[in-house]
Amino acid sequence: MPDSNPAELLTVPEVAKELKYTEATVRTWIKQGKLRAIRPTGREYRVRRSDLGAMFRTIEPETTSVITPLVETSGVAQFTPQ
């Protein structure tokens, strides 16, 4: 995201273009409460640039399972999830 005014209001299409997601995805995030937005005209959503940044600061990375080899006991290596 380029440096700009954190209070700047962005439209759903502007958010989608900037993040390279669809407008439908952005609207879903808003409806799910994942992305804070306002409706100044009662119809269209607007997202503060600062709220857009806050959304990504609160996302936690997904945990992944790591597979590590065990000691070979009978000529065949055994693997177990860690």
PyMOL Python script that loads the backbone (N, CA, C, O; Angstrom):
from pymol import cmd

cmd.read_pdbstr("""\
ATOM      1  N   MET A   1       0.836  -1.175   0.000  1.00  0.00           N
ATOM      2  CA  MET A   1       0.000   0.000   0.000  1.00  0.00           C
ATOM      3  C   MET A   1       0.882   1.241   0.000  1.00  0.00           C
ATOM      4  O   MET A   1       1.813   1.339   0.800  1.00  0.00           O
ATOM      5  N   PRO A   2       0.607   2.165  -0.866  1.00  0.00           N
ATOM      6  CA  PRO A   2       1.413   3.380  -0.883  1.00  0.00           C
ATOM      7  C   PRO A   2       1.148   4.224   0.346  1.00  0.00           C
ATOM      8  O   PRO A   2       0.077   4.152   0.948  1.00  0.00           O
ATOM      9  N   ASP A   3       2.142   5.029   0.714  1.00  0.00           N
ATOM     10  CA  ASP A   3       1.975   5.924   1.854  1.00  0.00           C
ATOM     11  C   ASP A   3       0.967   7.002   1.474  1.00  0.00           C
ATOM     12  O   ASP A   3       1.087   7.648   0.433  1.00  0.00           O
ATOM     13  N   SER A   4      -0.022   7.182   2.335  1.00  0.00           N
ATOM     14  CA  SER A   4      -1.011   8.222   2.103  1.00  0.00           C
ATOM     15  C   SER A   4      -1.743   8.488   3.405  1.00  0.00           C
ATOM     16  O   SER A   4      -1.382   7.952   4.453  1.00  0.00           O
ATOM     17  N   ASN A   5      -2.749   9.301   3.335  1.00  0.00           N
ATOM     18  CA  ASN A   5      -3.521   9.701   4.492  1.00  0.00           C
ATOM     19  C   ASN A   5      -4.245   8.488   5.089  1.00  0.00           C
ATOM     20  O   ASN A   5      -5.043   7.857   4.396  1.00  0.00           O
ATOM     21  N   PRO A   6      -3.982   8.144   6.378  1.00  0.00           N
ATOM     22  CA  PRO A   6      -4.645   6.979   6.974  1.00  0.00           C
ATOM     23  C   PRO A   6      -6.151   7.145   7.120  1.00  0.00           C
ATOM     24  O   PRO A   6      -6.870   6.156   7.264  1.00  0.00           O
ATOM     25  N   ALA A   7      -6.642   8.391   7.085  1.00  0.00           N
ATOM     26  CA  ALA A   7      -8.077   8.634   7.201  1.00  0.00           C
ATOM     27  C   ALA A   7      -8.755   8.611   5.830  1.00  0.00           C
ATOM     28  O   ALA A   7      -9.973   8.759   5.740  1.00  0.00           O
ATOM     29  N   GLU A   8      -7.974   8.427   4.766  1.00  0.00           N
ATOM     30  CA  GLU A   8      -8.523   8.386   3.415  1.00  0.00           C
ATOM     31  C   GLU A   8      -9.577   7.286   3.312  1.00  0.00           C
ATOM     32  O   GLU A   8      -9.366   6.170   3.787  1.00  0.00           O
ATOM     33  N   LEU A   9     -10.713   7.607   2.689  1.00  0.00           N
ATOM     34  CA  LEU A   9     -11.778   6.627   2.505  1.00  0.00           C
ATOM     35  C   LEU A   9     -11.665   6.005   1.122  1.00  0.00           C
ATOM     36  O   LEU A   9     -11.592   6.708   0.114  1.00  0.00           O
ATOM     37  N   LEU A  10     -11.652   4.682   1.088  1.00  0.00           N
ATOM     38  CA  LEU A  10     -11.540   3.940  -0.158  1.00  0.00           C
ATOM     39  C   LEU A  10     -12.855   3.231  -0.463  1.00  0.00           C
ATOM     40  O   LEU A  10     -13.541   2.780   0.454  1.00  0.00           O
ATOM     41  N   THR A  11     -13.207   3.131  -1.722  1.00  0.00           N
ATOM     42  CA  THR A  11     -14.389   2.382  -2.125  1.00  0.00           C
ATOM     43  C   THR A  11     -14.036   0.894  -2.170  1.00  0.00           C
ATOM     44  O   THR A  11     -12.862   0.527  -2.141  1.00  0.00           O
ATOM     45  N   VAL A  12     -15.050   0.051  -2.239  1.00  0.00           N
ATOM     46  CA  VAL A  12     -14.818  -1.394  -2.344  1.00  0.00           C
ATOM     47  C   VAL A  12     -13.994  -1.724  -3.595  1.00  0.00           C
ATOM     48  O   VAL A  12     -13.052  -2.511  -3.495  1.00  0.00           O
ATOM     49  N   PRO A  13     -14.305  -1.159  -4.763  1.00  0.00           N
ATOM     50  CA  PRO A  13     -13.461  -1.444  -5.926  1.00  0.00           C
ATOM     51  C   PRO A  13     -12.007  -1.006  -5.745  1.00  0.00           C
ATOM     52  O   PRO A  13     -11.093  -1.689  -6.207  1.00  0.00           O
ATOM     53  N   GLU A  14     -11.789   0.123  -5.079  1.00  0.00           N
ATOM     54  CA  GLU A  14     -10.414   0.590  -4.842  1.00  0.00           C
ATOM     55  C   GLU A  14      -9.660  -0.368  -3.924  1.00  0.00           C
ATOM     56  O   GLU A  14      -8.492  -0.671  -4.165  1.00  0.00           O
ATOM     57  N   VAL A  15     -10.330  -0.847  -2.867  1.00  0.00           N
ATOM     58  CA  VAL A  15      -9.716  -1.810  -1.952  1.00  0.00           C
ATOM     59  C   VAL A  15      -9.382  -3.100  -2.698  1.00  0.00           C
ATOM     60  O   VAL A  15      -8.281  -3.635  -2.570  1.00  0.00           O
ATOM     61  N   ALA A  16     -10.343  -3.589  -3.476  1.00  0.00           N
ATOM     62  CA  ALA A  16     -10.145  -4.829  -4.229  1.00  0.00           C
ATOM     63  C   ALA A  16      -8.968  -4.707  -5.194  1.00  0.00           C
ATOM     64  O   ALA A  16      -8.145  -5.617  -5.290  1.00  0.00           O
ATOM     65  N   LYS A  17      -8.889  -3.604  -5.895  1.00  0.00           N
ATOM     66  CA  LYS A  17      -7.798  -3.398  -6.858  1.00  0.00           C
ATOM     67  C   LYS A  17      -6.452  -3.323  -6.147  1.00  0.00           C
ATOM     68  O   LYS A  17      -5.470  -3.914  -6.598  1.00  0.00           O
ATOM     69  N   GLU A  18      -6.410  -2.601  -5.048  1.00  0.00           N
ATOM     70  CA  GLU A  18      -5.153  -2.430  -4.316  1.00  0.00           C
ATOM     71  C   GLU A  18      -4.649  -3.748  -3.733  1.00  0.00           C
ATOM     72  O   GLU A  18      -3.446  -4.010  -3.732  1.00  0.00           O
ATOM     73  N   LEU A  19      -5.570  -4.579  -3.237  1.00  0.00           N
ATOM     74  CA  LEU A  19      -5.178  -5.849  -2.610  1.00  0.00           C
ATOM     75  C   LEU A  19      -5.146  -7.018  -3.593  1.00  0.00           C
ATOM     76  O   LEU A  19      -4.684  -8.108  -3.256  1.00  0.00           O
ATOM     77  N   LYS A  20      -5.642  -6.781  -4.813  1.00  0.00           N
ATOM     78  CA  LYS A  20      -5.705  -7.835  -5.835  1.00  0.00           C
ATOM     79  C   LYS A  20      -6.633  -8.981  -5.420  1.00  0.00           C
ATOM     80  O   LYS A  20      -6.320 -10.158  -5.599  1.00  0.00           O
ATOM     81  N   TYR A  21      -7.781  -8.597  -4.861  1.00  0.00           N
ATOM     82  CA  TYR A  21      -8.861  -9.524  -4.535  1.00  0.00           C
ATOM     83  C   TYR A  21     -10.105  -9.051  -5.271  1.00  0.00           C
ATOM     84  O   TYR A  21     -10.133  -7.937  -5.795  1.00  0.00           O
ATOM     85  N   THR A  22     -11.123  -9.880  -5.312  1.00  0.00           N
ATOM     86  CA  THR A  22     -12.368  -9.462  -5.959  1.00  0.00           C
ATOM     87  C   THR A  22     -13.165  -8.546  -5.038  1.00  0.00           C
ATOM     88  O   THR A  22     -12.981  -8.540  -3.820  1.00  0.00           O
ATOM     89  N   GLU A  23     -14.052  -7.776  -5.654  1.00  0.00           N
ATOM     90  CA  GLU A  23     -14.936  -6.915  -4.863  1.00  0.00           C
ATOM     91  C   GLU A  23     -15.825  -7.761  -3.959  1.00  0.00           C
ATOM     92  O   GLU A  23     -16.130  -7.355  -2.838  1.00  0.00           O
ATOM     93  N   ALA A  24     -16.241  -8.923  -4.432  1.00  0.00           N
ATOM     94  CA  ALA A  24     -17.080  -9.815  -3.629  1.00  0.00           C
ATOM     95  C   ALA A  24     -16.348 -10.254  -2.364  1.00  0.00           C
ATOM     96  O   ALA A  24     -16.947 -10.332  -1.292  1.00  0.00           O
ATOM     97  N   THR A  25     -15.058 -10.538  -2.489  1.00  0.00           N
ATOM     98  CA  THR A  25     -14.269 -10.941  -1.313  1.00  0.00           C
ATOM     99  C   THR A  25     -14.199  -9.806  -0.308  1.00  0.00           C
ATOM    100  O   THR A  25     -14.357 -10.029   0.892  1.00  0.00           O
ATOM    101  N   VAL A  26     -13.965  -8.596  -0.784  1.00  0.00           N
ATOM    102  CA  VAL A  26     -13.891  -7.431   0.117  1.00  0.00           C
ATOM    103  C   VAL A  26     -15.226  -7.238   0.826  1.00  0.00           C
ATOM    104  O   VAL A  26     -15.258  -6.988   2.031  1.00  0.00           O
ATOM    105  N   ARG A  27     -16.329  -7.353   0.086  1.00  0.00           N
ATOM    106  CA  ARG A  27     -17.650  -7.216   0.722  1.00  0.00           C
ATOM    107  C   ARG A  27     -17.899  -8.321   1.752  1.00  0.00           C
ATOM    108  O   ARG A  27     -18.509  -8.079   2.794  1.00  0.00           O
ATOM    109  N   THR A  28     -17.429  -9.521   1.458  1.00  0.00           N
ATOM    110  CA  THR A  28     -17.569 -10.630   2.411  1.00  0.00           C
ATOM    111  C   THR A  28     -16.804 -10.319   3.691  1.00  0.00           C
ATOM    112  O   THR A  28     -17.324 -10.522   4.789  1.00  0.00           O
ATOM    113  N   TRP A  29     -15.570  -9.828   3.560  1.00  0.00           N
ATOM    114  CA  TRP A  29     -14.784  -9.460   4.747  1.00  0.00           C
ATOM    115  C   TRP A  29     -15.531  -8.420   5.584  1.00  0.00           C
ATOM    116  O   TRP A  29     -15.551  -8.498   6.812  1.00  0.00           O
ATOM    117  N   ILE A  30     -16.143  -7.448   4.907  1.00  0.00           N
ATOM    118  CA  ILE A  30     -16.887  -6.399   5.618  1.00  0.00           C
ATOM    119  C   ILE A  30     -18.079  -7.013   6.353  1.00  0.00           C
ATOM    120  O   ILE A  30     -18.291  -6.725   7.531  1.00  0.00           O
ATOM    121  N   LYS A  31     -18.851  -7.848   5.677  1.00  0.00           N
ATOM    122  CA  LYS A  31     -20.036  -8.464   6.285  1.00  0.00           C
ATOM    123  C   LYS A  31     -19.669  -9.398   7.438  1.00  0.00           C
ATOM    124  O   LYS A  31     -20.427  -9.531   8.399  1.00  0.00           O
ATOM    125  N   GLN A  32     -18.498 -10.048   7.341  1.00  0.00           N
ATOM    126  CA  GLN A  32     -18.035 -10.944   8.403  1.00  0.00           C
ATOM    127  C   GLN A  32     -17.384 -10.181   9.557  1.00  0.00           C
ATOM    128  O   GLN A  32     -17.057 -10.779  10.582  1.00  0.00           O
ATOM    129  N   GLY A  33     -17.197  -8.886   9.404  1.00  0.00           N
ATOM    130  CA  GLY A  33     -16.564  -8.085  10.444  1.00  0.00           C
ATOM    131  C   GLY A  33     -15.047  -8.158  10.429  1.00  0.00           C
ATOM    132  O   GLY A  33     -14.397  -7.664  11.350  1.00  0.00           O
ATOM    133  N   LYS A  34     -14.476  -8.762   9.409  1.00  0.00           N
ATOM    134  CA  LYS A  34     -13.016  -8.857   9.311  1.00  0.00           C
ATOM    135  C   LYS A  34     -12.397  -7.543   8.853  1.00  0.00           C
ATOM    136  O   LYS A  34     -11.244  -7.246   9.166  1.00  0.00           O
ATOM    137  N   LEU A  35     -13.164  -6.768   8.117  1.00  0.00           N
ATOM    138  CA  LEU A  35     -12.704  -5.473   7.613  1.00  0.00           C
ATOM    139  C   LEU A  35     -13.735  -4.427   8.009  1.00  0.00           C
ATOM    140  O   LEU A  35     -14.906  -4.514   7.640  1.00  0.00           O
ATOM    141  N   ARG A  36     -13.285  -3.457   8.752  1.00  0.00           N
ATOM    142  CA  ARG A  36     -14.174  -2.404   9.226  1.00  0.00           C
ATOM    143  C   ARG A  36     -14.496  -1.444   8.085  1.00  0.00           C
ATOM    144  O   ARG A  36     -13.609  -1.059   7.323  1.00  0.00           O
ATOM    145  N   ALA A  37     -15.756  -1.063   7.970  1.00  0.00           N
ATOM    146  CA  ALA A  37     -16.189  -0.149   6.919  1.00  0.00           C
ATOM    147  C   ALA A  37     -17.345   0.704   7.423  1.00  0.00           C
ATOM    148  O   ALA A  37     -18.014   0.365   8.400  1.00  0.00           O
ATOM    149  N   ILE A  38     -17.558   1.805   6.740  1.00  0.00           N
ATOM    150  CA  ILE A  38     -18.690   2.683   7.055  1.00  0.00           C
ATOM    151  C   ILE A  38     -19.540   2.833   5.800  1.00  0.00           C
ATOM    152  O   ILE A  38     -19.108   2.518   4.691  1.00  0.00           O
ATOM    153  N   ARG A  39     -20.761   3.324   6.005  1.00  0.00           N
ATOM    154  CA  ARG A  39     -21.658   3.605   4.877  1.00  0.00           C
ATOM    155  C   ARG A  39     -22.094   5.063   4.989  1.00  0.00           C
ATOM    156  O   ARG A  39     -23.173   5.346   5.510  1.00  0.00           O
ATOM    157  N   PRO A  40     -21.269   5.990   4.505  1.00  0.00           N
ATOM    158  CA  PRO A  40     -21.605   7.413   4.675  1.00  0.00           C
ATOM    159  C   PRO A  40     -22.868   7.843   3.937  1.00  0.00           C
ATOM    160  O   PRO A  40     -23.536   8.790   4.353  1.00  0.00           O
ATOM    161  N   THR A  41     -23.199   7.161   2.853  1.00  0.00           N
ATOM    162  CA  THR A  41     -24.404   7.519   2.088  1.00  0.00           C
ATOM    163  C   THR A  41     -25.548   6.549   2.362  1.00  0.00           C
ATOM    164  O   THR A  41     -26.647   6.716   1.833  1.00  0.00           O
ATOM    165  N   GLY A  42     -25.291   5.532   3.190  1.00  0.00           N
ATOM    166  CA  GLY A  42     -26.306   4.540   3.482  1.00  0.00           C
ATOM    167  C   GLY A  42     -26.352   3.412   2.467  1.00  0.00           C
ATOM    168  O   GLY A  42     -27.072   2.433   2.665  1.00  0.00           O
ATOM    169  N   ARG A  43     -25.599   3.532   1.387  1.00  0.00           N
ATOM    170  CA  ARG A  43     -25.648   2.511   0.344  1.00  0.00           C
ATOM    171  C   ARG A  43     -24.281   1.864   0.111  1.00  0.00           C
ATOM    172  O   ARG A  43     -24.131   0.653   0.277  1.00  0.00           O
ATOM    173  N   GLU A  44     -23.307   2.649  -0.264  1.00  0.00           N
ATOM    174  CA  GLU A  44     -21.977   2.133  -0.598  1.00  0.00           C
ATOM    175  C   GLU A  44     -21.060   2.122   0.617  1.00  0.00           C
ATOM    176  O   GLU A  44     -21.093   3.029   1.448  1.00  0.00           O
ATOM    177  N   TYR A  45     -20.239   1.075   0.704  1.00  0.00           N
ATOM    178  CA  TYR A  45     -19.253   0.984   1.774  1.00  0.00           C
ATOM    179  C   TYR A  45     -18.044   1.855   1.471  1.00  0.00           C
ATOM    180  O   TYR A  45     -17.688   2.069   0.312  1.00  0.00           O
ATOM    181  N   ARG A  46     -17.423   2.350   2.525  1.00  0.00           N
ATOM    182  CA  ARG A  46     -16.136   3.036   2.436  1.00  0.00           C
ATOM    183  C   ARG A  46     -15.240   2.453   3.522  1.00  0.00           C
ATOM    184  O   ARG A  46     -15.690   2.187   4.637  1.00  0.00           O
ATOM    185  N   VAL A  47     -13.982   2.259   3.190  1.00  0.00           N
ATOM    186  CA  VAL A  47     -13.008   1.676   4.121  1.00  0.00           C
ATOM    187  C   VAL A  47     -11.902   2.693   4.352  1.00  0.00           C
ATOM    188  O   VAL A  47     -11.307   3.203   3.403  1.00  0.00           O
ATOM    189  N   ARG A  48     -11.632   2.982   5.614  1.00  0.00           N
ATOM    190  CA  ARG A  48     -10.505   3.861   5.931  1.00  0.00           C
ATOM    191  C   ARG A  48      -9.213   3.105   5.649  1.00  0.00           C
ATOM    192  O   ARG A  48      -9.095   1.923   5.971  1.00  0.00           O
ATOM    193  N   ARG A  49      -8.261   3.781   5.058  1.00  0.00           N
ATOM    194  CA  ARG A  49      -6.975   3.148   4.763  1.00  0.00           C
ATOM    195  C   ARG A  49      -6.355   2.582   6.044  1.00  0.00           C
ATOM    196  O   ARG A  49      -5.739   1.516   6.012  1.00  0.00           O
ATOM    197  N   SER A  50      -6.511   3.280   7.161  1.00  0.00           N
ATOM    198  CA  SER A  50      -5.944   2.796   8.428  1.00  0.00           C
ATOM    199  C   SER A  50      -6.611   1.488   8.860  1.00  0.00           C
ATOM    200  O   SER A  50      -5.946   0.631   9.442  1.00  0.00           O
ATOM    201  N   ASP A  51      -7.914   1.313   8.588  1.00  0.00           N
ATOM    202  CA  ASP A  51      -8.607   0.064   8.917  1.00  0.00           C
ATOM    203  C   ASP A  51      -8.143  -1.072   8.017  1.00  0.00           C
ATOM    204  O   ASP A  51      -8.096  -2.229   8.434  1.00  0.00           O
ATOM    205  N   LEU A  52      -7.803  -0.734   6.789  1.00  0.00           N
ATOM    206  CA  LEU A  52      -7.289  -1.738   5.858  1.00  0.00           C
ATOM    207  C   LEU A  52      -5.958  -2.286   6.372  1.00  0.00           C
ATOM    208  O   LEU A  52      -5.739  -3.497   6.360  1.00  0.00           O
ATOM    209  N   GLY A  53      -5.079  -1.407   6.817  1.00  0.00           N
ATOM    210  CA  GLY A  53      -3.799  -1.837   7.382  1.00  0.00           C
ATOM    211  C   GLY A  53      -3.986  -2.625   8.665  1.00  0.00           C
ATOM    212  O   GLY A  53      -3.270  -3.595   8.911  1.00  0.00           O
ATOM    213  N   ALA A  54      -4.953  -2.211   9.491  1.00  0.00           N
ATOM    214  CA  ALA A  54      -5.202  -2.898  10.763  1.00  0.00           C
ATOM    215  C   ALA A  54      -5.669  -4.325  10.534  1.00  0.00           C
ATOM    216  O   ALA A  54      -5.340  -5.218  11.316  1.00  0.00           O
ATOM    217  N   MET A  55      -6.430  -4.550   9.476  1.00  0.00           N
ATOM    218  CA  MET A  55      -6.917  -5.897   9.186  1.00  0.00           C
ATOM    219  C   MET A  55      -5.751  -6.856   8.980  1.00  0.00           C
ATOM    220  O   MET A  55      -5.771  -7.980   9.482  1.00  0.00           O
ATOM    221  N   PHE A  56      -4.740  -6.415   8.247  1.00  0.00           N
ATOM    222  CA  PHE A  56      -3.620  -7.298   7.957  1.00  0.00           C
ATOM    223  C   PHE A  56      -2.657  -7.437   9.123  1.00  0.00           C
ATOM    224  O   PHE A  56      -1.901  -8.407   9.179  1.00  0.00           O
ATOM    225  N   ARG A  57      -2.664  -6.510  10.037  1.00  0.00           N
ATOM    226  CA  ARG A  57      -1.825  -6.656  11.235  1.00  0.00           C
ATOM    227  C   ARG A  57      -2.415  -7.661  12.208  1.00  0.00           C
ATOM    228  O   ARG A  57      -1.693  -8.192  13.052  1.00  0.00           O
ATOM    229  N   THR A  58      -3.729  -7.939  12.109  1.00  0.00           N
ATOM    230  CA  THR A  58      -4.367  -8.858  13.057  1.00  0.00           C
ATOM    231  C   THR A  58      -4.469 -10.282  12.533  1.00  0.00           C
ATOM    232  O   THR A  58      -4.822 -11.188  13.288  1.00  0.00           O
ATOM    233  N   ILE A  59      -4.168 -10.499  11.252  1.00  0.00           N
ATOM    234  CA  ILE A  59      -4.237 -11.846  10.688  1.00  0.00           C
ATOM    235  C   ILE A  59      -3.055 -12.665  11.175  1.00  0.00           C
ATOM    236  O   ILE A  59      -1.904 -12.247  11.050  1.00  0.00           O
ATOM    237  N   GLU A  60      -3.347 -13.841  11.734  1.00  0.00           N
ATOM    238  CA  GLU A  60      -2.301 -14.735  12.201  1.00  0.00           C
ATOM    239  C   GLU A  60      -1.986 -15.750  11.115  1.00  0.00           C
ATOM    240  O   GLU A  60      -2.889 -16.221  10.422  1.00  0.00           O
ATOM    241  N   PRO A  61      -0.711 -16.091  10.962  1.00  0.00           N
ATOM    242  CA  PRO A  61      -0.383 -17.096   9.938  1.00  0.00           C
ATOM    243  C   PRO A  61      -0.974 -18.449  10.293  1.00  0.00           C
ATOM    244  O   PRO A  61      -1.099 -18.800  11.467  1.00  0.00           O
ATOM    245  N   GLU A  62      -1.338 -19.206   9.258  1.00  0.00           N
ATOM    246  CA  GLU A  62      -1.874 -20.541   9.479  1.00  0.00           C
ATOM    247  C   GLU A  62      -0.763 -21.466   9.942  1.00  0.00           C
ATOM    248  O   GLU A  62       0.387 -21.336   9.521  1.00  0.00           O
ATOM    249  N   THR A  63      -1.116 -22.397  10.808  1.00  0.00           N
ATOM    250  CA  THR A  63      -0.126 -23.370  11.244  1.00  0.00           C
ATOM    251  C   THR A  63      -0.065 -24.487  10.221  1.00  0.00           C
ATOM    252  O   THR A  63      -1.076 -24.863   9.630  1.00  0.00           O
ATOM    253  N   THR A  64       1.112 -25.001  10.023  1.00  0.00           N
ATOM    254  CA  THR A  64       1.272 -26.096   9.080  1.00  0.00           C
ATOM    255  C   THR A  64       1.872 -27.289   9.804  1.00  0.00           C
ATOM    256  O   THR A  64       2.599 -27.136  10.785  1.00  0.00           O
ATOM    257  N   SER A  65       1.563 -28.458   9.315  1.00  0.00           N
ATOM    258  CA  SER A  65       2.092 -29.676   9.890  1.00  0.00           C
ATOM    259  C   SER A  65       3.420 -29.990   9.217  1.00  0.00           C
ATOM    260  O   SER A  65       3.533 -29.949   7.992  1.00  0.00           O
ATOM    261  N   VAL A  66       4.403 -30.297  10.016  1.00  0.00           N
ATOM    262  CA  VAL A  66       5.723 -30.636   9.494  1.00  0.00           C
ATOM    263  C   VAL A  66       5.948 -32.125   9.687  1.00  0.00           C
ATOM    264  O   VAL A  66       5.686 -32.663  10.763  1.00  0.00           O
ATOM    265  N   ILE A  67       6.431 -32.787   8.658  1.00  0.00           N
ATOM    266  CA  ILE A  67       6.711 -34.218   8.750  1.00  0.00           C
ATOM    267  C   ILE A  67       8.223 -34.382   8.883  1.00  0.00           C
ATOM    268  O   ILE A  67       8.997 -33.876   8.071  1.00  0.00           O
ATOM    269  N   THR A  68       8.615 -35.098   9.922  1.00  0.00           N
ATOM    270  CA  THR A  68      10.042 -35.332  10.134  1.00  0.00           C
ATOM    271  C   THR A  68      10.306 -36.830  10.134  1.00  0.00           C
ATOM    272  O   THR A  68       9.506 -37.598  10.669  1.00  0.00           O
ATOM    273  N   PRO A  69      11.411 -37.253   9.544  1.00  0.00           N
ATOM    274  CA  PRO A  69      11.709 -38.683   9.520  1.00  0.00           C
ATOM    275  C   PRO A  69      12.180 -39.171  10.883  1.00  0.00           C
ATOM    276  O   PRO A  69      12.847 -38.453  11.627  1.00  0.00           O
ATOM    277  N   LEU A  70      11.815 -40.409  11.188  1.00  0.00           N
ATOM    278  CA  LEU A  70      12.311 -41.061  12.395  1.00  0.00           C
ATOM    279  C   LEU A  70      13.509 -41.914  12.015  1.00  0.00           C
ATOM    280  O   LEU A  70      13.854 -42.035  10.840  1.00  0.00           O
ATOM    281  N   VAL A  71      14.120 -42.485  12.994  1.00  0.00           N
ATOM    282  CA  VAL A  71      15.266 -43.360  12.753  1.00  0.00           C
ATOM    283  C   VAL A  71      14.791 -44.612  12.032  1.00  0.00           C
ATOM    284  O   VAL A  71      13.754 -45.183  12.367  1.00  0.00           O
ATOM    285  N   GLU A  72      15.547 -45.018  11.061  1.00  0.00           N
ATOM    286  CA  GLU A  72      15.221 -46.215  10.305  1.00  0.00           C
ATOM    287  C   GLU A  72      15.450 -47.427  11.207  1.00  0.00           C
ATOM    288  O   GLU A  72      16.549 -47.634  11.721  1.00  0.00           O
ATOM    289  N   THR A  73      14.381 -48.237  11.393  1.00  0.00           N
ATOM    290  CA  THR A  73      14.486 -49.360  12.327  1.00  0.00           C
ATOM    291  C   THR A  73      14.507 -50.713  11.639  1.00  0.00           C
ATOM    292  O   THR A  73      15.155 -51.640  12.125  1.00  0.00           O
ATOM    293  N   SER A  74      13.814 -50.845  10.524  1.00  0.00           N
ATOM    294  CA  SER A  74      13.744 -52.159   9.886  1.00  0.00           C
ATOM    295  C   SER A  74      14.001 -52.066   8.383  1.00  0.00           C
ATOM    296  O   SER A  74      13.418 -52.807   7.592  1.00  0.00           O
ATOM    297  N   GLY A  75      14.867 -51.160   8.013  1.00  0.00           N
ATOM    298  CA  GLY A  75      15.155 -50.982   6.605  1.00  0.00           C
ATOM    299  C   GLY A  75      14.164 -50.051   5.920  1.00  0.00           C
ATOM    300  O   GLY A  75      14.332 -49.727   4.744  1.00  0.00           O
ATOM    301  N   VAL A  76      13.115 -49.611   6.652  1.00  0.00           N
ATOM    302  CA  VAL A  76      12.133 -48.701   6.100  1.00  0.00           C
ATOM    303  C   VAL A  76      12.045 -47.490   7.022  1.00  0.00           C
ATOM    304  O   VAL A  76      11.836 -47.639   8.226  1.00  0.00           O
ATOM    305  N   ALA A  77      12.199 -46.331   6.480  1.00  0.00           N
ATOM    306  CA  ALA A  77      12.085 -45.113   7.286  1.00  0.00           C
ATOM    307  C   ALA A  77      10.615 -44.892   7.626  1.00  0.00           C
ATOM    308  O   ALA A  77       9.750 -45.063   6.766  1.00  0.00           O
ATOM    309  N   GLN A  78      10.327 -44.521   8.851  1.00  0.00           N
ATOM    310  CA  GLN A  78       8.971 -44.239   9.275  1.00  0.00           C
ATOM    311  C   GLN A  78       8.844 -42.737   9.472  1.00  0.00           C
ATOM    312  O   GLN A  78       9.753 -42.088   9.990  1.00  0.00           O
ATOM    313  N   PHE A  79       7.718 -42.198   9.059  1.00  0.00           N
ATOM    314  CA  PHE A  79       7.476 -40.765   9.180  1.00  0.00           C
ATOM    315  C   PHE A  79       6.271 -40.520  10.083  1.00  0.00           C
ATOM    316  O   PHE A  79       5.285 -41.256  10.036  1.00  0.00           O
ATOM    317  N   THR A  80       6.363 -39.492  10.892  1.00  0.00           N
ATOM    318  CA  THR A  80       5.232 -39.123  11.725  1.00  0.00           C
ATOM    319  C   THR A  80       5.050 -37.619  11.670  1.00  0.00           C
ATOM    320  O   THR A  80       6.034 -36.887  11.566  1.00  0.00           O
ATOM    321  N   PRO A  81       3.816 -37.138  11.738  1.00  0.00           N
ATOM    322  CA  PRO A  81       3.614 -35.686  11.774  1.00  0.00           C
ATOM    323  C   PRO A  81       4.121 -35.131  13.080  1.00  0.00           C
ATOM    324  O   PRO A  81       4.057 -35.785  14.120  1.00  0.00           O
ATOM    325  N   GLN A  82       4.617 -33.932  13.015  1.00  0.00           N
ATOM    326  CA  GLN A  82       5.173 -33.300  14.219  1.00  0.00           C
ATOM    327  C   GLN A  82       4.144 -32.420  14.868  1.00  0.00           C
ATOM    328  O   GLN A  82       4.421 -31.801  15.895  1.00  0.00           O
TER     329      GLN A  82
END
""", "prot")
cmd.dss("prot")
cmd.show_as("cartoon", "prot")
cmd.util.cbc("prot")
cmd.orient("prot")
